[in-house]
Amino acid sequence: MFTIEHDFDATVVTLVDEGPAPLQEDVILTAFEDCITVEQLDPRSDKVAKITLSVAQVRELAAALDLPEGVYRLRDQP
């Protein structure tokens, strides 16, 4: 399950793990104009782990999900 919310300056997507145990904490992706943050609570430390990706990194990640093992470079479309 996931939710999508549109805030003033960002779009927030929350991924909820509904599968069989062991379940993981929710993952929150926040898309700003210039970057995307990914956050997840670490239950062992009770702290939120957060990473920030550029928009280009997210495009590459999306492309990588559909490609076989290897090294790639995305080209801009004219």
ABEGO torsion letter per residue (X at the ends): XBBBBBBAABBBBBBBBABBOBBBBBBBBBBBAABBBBBBBBAAAGBBBBBBBBAAAAAAAAAAAABBBEBBBBBBBX
